[in-house]
Amino acid sequence: MSNQSAGGPGRAATPRTPRSPEARKRQRDILHIATDAFAARGYNNASLAEIADRAGLTQAGVLHYFRSKALLLTSVLELRDQTDIEQLGPDRPRGLEFLRHLVDTALRNAEREGIVRLYAVLSAESVTDDHPAQDYFRDRYEGLRAFVADALREACDVSDEDAKKADDAANAVIAVMDGLQVQWLLAPDTVNMAASTDLVVTALLASLAPHKFGPSDAPKPDRAGFQ
């Protein structure tokens, strides 16, 4: 499936670039309103009419800034990614530092319910036929699996023969983090995403490299993360 076949823009499509400060502010406002709408109702159930009404525009006015609803969704997801990139910093950490970053991300996510809800709703919805975010989430998971697997290999000095174990462990880390987000959205006072993520990562490190991260040598959590 491609975005073109779904009737939406292809990946080369981009929003119009407003020239005036007022127009740029209006475009940002539309993005934030759309983020709330998609997070609350998903892509299919959120309407352009609703988004336009909340922005004080007509549907044609919204489409002036974003050529289609699918492109608006893509822009919302790119805005979310930009937030993550800014928090990560100019240089992506590697090895154990990247695993610490995952736990810190789980901690920060508890303070940004809207973004967590947006991701949980749209990632689940994207498995449906011809969803405009399907390619986005497929690529995102592929890249994240590679980052986590590389970090585990570097942290544990995994041999080439055991490289597949790191891949499997990376899948487990991502599955845990995504599953925790859904549980947290339903029971925020019960689920501690950072603590659970820390426990799972610590257990996987000990499993992949018991000589390095055994019970006595395993990294201990410091607020959220490893020392």
C-alpha positions in Angstrom: 0.0 0.0 0.0 1.2 3.5 -0.8 -0.3 6.8 0.2 -1.0 7.5 -3.4 -3.1 4.4 -3.8 -5.0 5.4 -0.7 -6.1 8.6 -2.3 -3.7 10.7 -0.2 -0.5 12.4 -0.9 2.7 10.5 -1.7 5.7 10.9 0.5 7.1 13.7 -1.6 4.0 15.8 -0.9 4.5 18.6 1.6 2.3 21.2 3.2 2.2 24.7 1.7 4.8 27.0 3.2 3.1 30.1 4.6 4.9 33.4 4.0 3.5 35.6 6.8 4.0 35.1 10.5 0.2 35.1 10.9 -0.2 32.3 8.3 2.6 30.3 9.9 0.8 30.6 13.3 -2.5 29.5 11.8 -0.8 26.5 10.2 0.7 25.5 13.6 -2.7 26.0 15.3 -4.3 23.7 12.8 -1.6 21.1 13.5 -2.2 21.2 17.2 -6.0 21.0 16.8 -5.6 18.1 14.4 -3.3 16.3 16.8 -6.0 16.5 19.5 -8.7 15.3 17.1 -6.7 12.4 15.7 -5.7 11.3 19.2 -9.3 11.4 20.5 -11.1 9.8 17.6 -8.5 8.4 15.2 -7.9 9.3 11.6 -11.0 7.8 10.2 -13.5 9.3 12.7 -11.9 12.7 13.0 -13.4 15.0 10.4 -12.0 18.0 8.5 -15.2 19.8 9.3 -14.5 19.4 13.1 -10.9 20.5 12.7 -11.8 23.5 10.6 -14.6 24.5 13.0 -12.2 24.5 16.0 -9.6 26.4 14.0 -12.2 29.0 13.0 -11.9 28.1 9.3 -13.8 26.5 6.5 -12.7 23.0 5.3 -11.4 24.8 2.2 -9.4 27.0 4.5 -7.7 24.0 6.2 -7.0 22.5 2.8 -5.3 25.7 1.8 -2.6 24.9 4.3 -2.7 21.1 4.0 -3.7 19.8 0.6 -5.6 16.8 2.0 -6.6 15.2 5.2 -4.0 12.5 4.7 -1.3 15.2 4.4 -2.5 16.8 7.5 -2.1 13.4 9.3 1.4 13.1 7.9 2.3 16.6 9.1 0.9 15.8 12.6 3.2 12.7 12.8 6.2 14.7 11.6 5.5 17.2 14.3 5.6 14.4 16.9 8.8 13.1 15.5 10.4 16.6 15.7 9.6 16.7 19.4 11.3 13.4 19.9 14.4 14.5 17.9 14.7 17.7 19.9 14.6 15.7 23.1 17.2 13.2 21.8 19.7 16.0 21.0 22.0 16.4 18.0 23.8 13.1 18.5 21.9 9.9 19.0 23.3 8.0 22.0 24.5 4.5 21.5 24.7 1.3 23.5 23.7 1.5 27.1 23.1 5.3 26.8 20.4 4.6 24.2 18.8 2.1 26.5 18.8 4.7 29.2 17.2 7.1 26.8 14.3 4.6 26.2 13.6 4.5 29.9 13.8 8.3 30.2 11.4 8.5 27.2 8.9 6.3 29.1 9.3 8.7 32.1 8.6 11.7 29.9 5.7 10.1 28.2 3.8 10.1 31.5 3.8 13.9 31.2 2.5 14.1 27.6 -0.7 12.2 27.5 -1.8 13.7 24.2 1.2 12.5 22.3 1.0 9.0 23.8 -2.7 8.8 23.0 -2.0 10.0 19.4 0.6 7.3 18.9 -1.4 4.5 20.5 -4.5 5.3 18.5 -2.9 5.8 15.1 -0.4 3.0 15.3 -3.2 0.5 16.0 -5.4 2.1 13.3 -2.6 1.9 10.8 -2.9 -1.8 10.4 -6.2 -1.4 8.6 -6.3 -1.5 4.8 -5.2 1.6 2.9 -4.6 3.7 6.1 -2.4 6.7 5.1 -0.1 6.2 8.1 0.7 2.6 7.4 3.9 3.3 5.6 4.9 5.7 8.3 4.5 3.3 11.1 6.0 0.4 9.2 9.1 2.5 8.6 9.2 3.8 12.1 9.1 0.3 13.6 11.8 -0.9 11.3 14.1 2.0 12.2 13.4 1.6 15.9 14.0 -2.1 15.9 17.4 -1.5 14.3 18.3 1.3 16.8 17.4 -0.9 19.8 19.0 -4.0 18.5 22.2 -2.1 17.7 22.2 -0.7 21.3 21.7 -4.1 22.8 24.6 -5.6 20.7 26.9 -2.8 21.7 26.0 -2.8 25.4 26.3 -6.6 25.6 29.1 -7.2 23.2 26.9 -9.7 21.4 28.7 -12.0 19.0 27.6 -12.4 15.4 26.3 -15.9 16.2 24.0 -14.4 18.8 22.9 -11.4 16.8 19.4 -12.8 16.2 18.9 -12.8 20.0 19.5 -9.0 20.1 16.9 -8.6 17.3 14.4 -10.7 19.3 15.1 -8.7 22.4 14.6 -5.4 20.5 11.2 -6.6 19.4 10.4 -7.4 23.1 11.5 -3.9 24.3 9.3 -2.1 21.7 6.3 -4.4 22.4 6.6 -3.7 26.1 6.8 0.0 25.7 3.9 0.2 23.3 1.8 -2.2 25.5 2.6 -0.1 28.6 1.4 3.0 26.9 -2.1 1.5 26.2 -2.3 0.2 29.8 -1.2 3.6 31.2 -3.8 5.5 29.1 -6.5 3.2 30.6 -5.1 3.2 34.2 -2.5 6.0 34.7 -2.5 5.7 38.5 -1.7 2.0 38.3 0.9 1.7 35.6 4.5 3.1 35.9 5.8 3.0 32.4 9.4 4.0 33.3 9.8 1.4 36.1 8.4 -1.4 34.0 10.5 -0.5 31.0 13.6 -0.4 33.3 12.8 -3.9 34.7 12.4 -5.4 31.2 15.6 -3.8 29.8 17.6 -4.9 32.8 16.3 -8.4 32.5 17.1 -8.6 28.8 20.6 -7.2 29.4 21.2 -10.0 32.0 19.9 -12.6 29.6 22.0 -11.5 26.6 25.2 -10.9 28.7 25.0 -12.7 32.1 28.8 -12.3 32.4 28.4 -8.5 32.2 25.0 -7.9 33.6 24.4 -10.7 36.1 22.3 -10.2 39.3 25.2 -8.6 41.1 26.4 -6.5 38.2 23.1 -5.5 36.6 22.6 -1.7 36.3 20.4 -0.4 39.0 17.6 2.1 38.3 18.3 5.7 39.2 14.9 7.5 39.1 14.4 5.9 35.7 17.2 4.5 33.8 20.6 3.0 34.6 23.6 4.1 36.6 
